[in-house]
């Protein structure tokens, strides 16, 4: 896959931040491959007959990204961190709505409800991971951010250090601690197979 030249995404994000609406058309081909890759990564553990359509997830995340009032992305890594957080919220919201529907509640009324088919087992794991990340963020917000950037944004330790303004060594130490805490908290559930 061809990567955009270094700084190209940051340049286009700066144009968006300055109110250049046409820059959104330029941004799509620059970020879509990475967002698609992230979405595919999230769905990797799904059953063969129940998949979450990665394309629908990317489109929904991108629409929400561009609808944000304050487009204050600093650079490429910050953008993908925000995108990862949005994808996580979309997945968790859908999983919670899907689980509520299974208990006799109303069917989920989401823009993606026809594109998303989510396995009950996977939705429970995702909800448990989200709940655990919320607990972790109360105990150590930075560790929670590191997990989100690593697990949901797919950023490297170096990229995370850059986004958070800390050393790579600190990222590695916090990542190891957060991963151990989450494995204990979640009892080794398969949603964390990549951790």
C-alpha positions as CSV (number, residue, x, y, z in Angstrom):
1,X,0.0,0.0,0.0
2,X,1.4,3.4,-0.9
3,X,1.9,5.6,2.1
4,X,1.3,9.4,1.7
5,X,4.5,11.5,2.0
6,X,5.4,12.3,5.6
7,X,3.6,15.4,6.7
8,X,1.0,15.3,3.9
9,X,-1.9,14.2,6.2
10,X,-0.8,16.9,8.7
11,X,-0.8,19.5,6.0
12,X,-4.4,18.6,4.9
13,X,-5.6,18.5,8.5
14,X,-4.2,22.0,9.0
15,X,-6.2,23.2,6.0
16,X,-9.4,21.6,7.4
17,X,-8.6,23.3,10.8
18,X,-8.4,26.6,9.0
19,X,-11.9,26.1,7.5
20,X,-10.9,24.8,4.0
21,X,-13.9,22.4,3.4
22,X,-12.4,21.2,0.1
23,X,-9.5,19.7,2.1
24,X,-11.9,16.9,3.2
25,X,-11.9,15.6,-0.3
26,X,-8.1,15.5,-0.3
27,X,-8.0,13.9,3.2
28,X,-10.1,10.9,2.3
29,X,-7.7,9.1,0.0
30,X,-4.8,9.8,2.4
31,X,-6.4,8.3,5.5
32,X,-8.9,5.8,4.1
33,X,-6.4,2.9,3.7
34,X,-5.2,3.2,7.3
35,X,-8.8,3.5,8.7
36,X,-9.9,0.5,6.6
37,X,-6.9,-1.5,7.9
38,X,-7.9,-0.5,11.5
39,X,-11.5,-1.5,11.0
40,X,-10.5,-4.8,9.4
41,X,-8.2,-5.5,12.4
42,X,-11.1,-5.0,14.8
43,X,-13.2,-7.5,13.0
44,X,-10.4,-10.1,12.6
45,X,-11.8,-12.3,15.4
46,X,-15.3,-12.5,14.2
47,X,-17.1,-15.7,13.3
48,X,-17.2,-16.4,9.5
49,X,-21.0,-16.0,9.3
50,X,-21.1,-12.9,11.5
51,X,-18.9,-10.0,10.4
52,X,-18.8,-6.4,11.0
53,X,-18.5,-4.6,7.7
54,X,-15.3,-2.7,8.0
55,X,-16.3,-0.3,5.2
56,X,-19.4,0.7,7.0
57,X,-17.5,1.3,10.2
58,X,-14.9,3.5,8.4
59,X,-17.6,5.5,6.6
60,X,-19.5,6.2,9.8
61,X,-16.3,7.1,11.7
62,X,-15.2,9.4,8.9
63,X,-18.6,11.2,8.8
64,X,-18.5,11.7,12.5
65,X,-14.9,13.0,12.3
66,X,-15.9,15.6,9.7
67,X,-19.0,16.7,11.6
68,X,-17.0,17.7,14.6
69,X,-17.4,21.3,15.4
70,X,-13.8,21.9,16.5
71,X,-11.4,20.3,14.0
72,X,-8.3,20.7,16.2
73,X,-6.3,17.7,15.0
74,X,-2.6,18.5,15.5
75,X,-1.1,15.9,13.2
76,X,-1.6,12.5,11.6
77,X,-1.1,10.5,14.8
78,X,-3.6,12.7,16.7
79,X,-6.1,12.3,13.9
80,X,-5.8,8.5,14.0
81,X,-6.1,8.6,17.8
82,X,-9.4,10.5,17.5
83,X,-10.6,8.2,14.8
84,X,-9.8,5.1,16.9
85,X,-11.8,6.6,19.8
86,X,-14.7,7.2,17.5
87,X,-14.5,3.7,16.0
88,X,-14.5,2.3,19.6
89,X,-17.5,4.3,20.5
90,X,-19.4,3.2,17.4
91,X,-18.6,-0.4,18.0
92,X,-19.5,-0.3,21.7
93,X,-22.7,1.7,21.1
94,X,-23.7,-0.8,18.5
95,X,-22.8,-3.8,20.7
96,X,-24.8,-2.3,23.6
97,X,-27.8,-1.6,21.4
98,X,-27.6,-5.1,19.8
99,X,-27.5,-6.7,23.3
100,X,-30.5,-4.6,24.4
101,X,-32.4,-5.8,21.3
102,X,-31.6,-9.4,22.2
103,X,-33.2,-8.8,25.6
104,X,-36.5,-7.7,24.0
105,X,-35.7,-4.0,23.7
106,X,-36.1,-2.1,20.4
107,X,-33.8,-3.0,17.5
108,X,-30.8,-0.7,17.3
109,X,-31.6,2.5,15.4
110,X,-28.1,3.3,14.1
111,X,-27.0,4.5,10.7
112,X,-25.1,1.3,10.3
113,X,-27.8,-1.1,11.4
114,X,-28.0,-2.8,8.0
115,X,-24.2,-2.8,7.4
116,X,-23.3,-4.2,10.8
117,X,-23.9,-7.8,11.9
118,X,-22.2,-8.3,15.2
119,X,-21.7,-11.6,17.0
120,X,-23.2,-11.7,20.5
121,X,-20.0,-13.2,21.9
122,X,-17.8,-10.5,20.4
123,X,-20.2,-7.7,21.5
124,X,-20.0,-8.9,25.1
125,X,-16.2,-8.9,24.9
126,X,-16.1,-5.4,23.4
127,X,-18.4,-4.1,26.1
128,X,-16.3,-5.7,28.8
129,X,-13.2,-4.2,27.3
130,X,-14.8,-0.7,27.1
131,X,-16.0,-1.0,30.8
132,X,-12.5,-2.1,31.8
133,X,-10.9,0.8,29.9
134,X,-13.2,3.2,31.7
135,X,-12.1,1.8,35.1
136,X,-8.5,1.9,34.0
137,X,-8.9,5.6,33.0
138,X,-10.1,6.4,36.5
139,X,-7.0,4.7,37.9
140,X,-4.5,5.8,35.3
141,X,-5.8,7.9,32.4
142,X,-2.5,7.8,30.5
143,X,-2.5,4.0,30.5
144,X,-6.0,3.9,29.2
145,X,-5.0,6.3,26.4
146,X,-2.1,4.1,25.5
147,X,-4.3,1.1,25.3
148,X,-6.8,2.9,23.1
149,X,-4.0,4.3,20.8
150,X,-2.3,0.9,20.5
151,X,-5.3,-1.4,20.3
152,X,-7.9,0.8,18.5
153,X,-5.6,3.2,16.5
154,X,-2.9,0.7,15.8
155,X,-0.2,3.3,16.6
156,X,3.4,2.2,17.3
157,X,5.0,2.9,20.6
158,X,7.0,5.7,19.0
159,X,3.8,7.3,17.5
160,X,2.0,7.0,20.9
161,X,5.0,8.7,22.6
162,X,4.7,11.5,20.0
163,X,0.9,11.9,20.5
164,X,1.1,12.0,24.3
165,X,4.4,13.9,24.6
166,X,6.2,11.2,26.7
167,X,9.1,9.0,26.1
168,X,9.0,5.6,24.3
169,X,10.3,4.0,27.5
170,X,7.3,5.4,29.4
171,X,4.9,4.1,26.7
172,X,6.5,0.6,27.0
173,X,6.3,0.6,30.8
174,X,2.7,1.8,30.9
175,X,1.7,-0.5,28.0
176,X,3.0,-3.5,29.9
177,X,1.3,-2.5,33.2
178,X,-2.0,-1.7,31.4
179,X,-2.0,-4.9,29.5
180,X,-1.3,-7.0,32.6
181,X,-4.1,-5.1,34.5
182,X,-6.6,-5.7,31.6
183,X,-5.8,-9.4,31.3
184,X,-6.5,-9.8,35.0
185,X,-9.6,-7.6,34.9
186,X,-11.0,-9.4,31.8
187,X,-9.9,-12.9,32.7
188,X,-8.0,-13.3,29.4
189,X,-11.0,-12.8,27.2
190,X,-10.3,-13.2,23.5
191,X,-11.1,-9.6,22.7
192,X,-7.6,-9.0,24.0
193,X,-5.8,-11.6,21.8
194,X,-3.7,-8.8,20.2
195,X,-2.7,-7.3,23.5
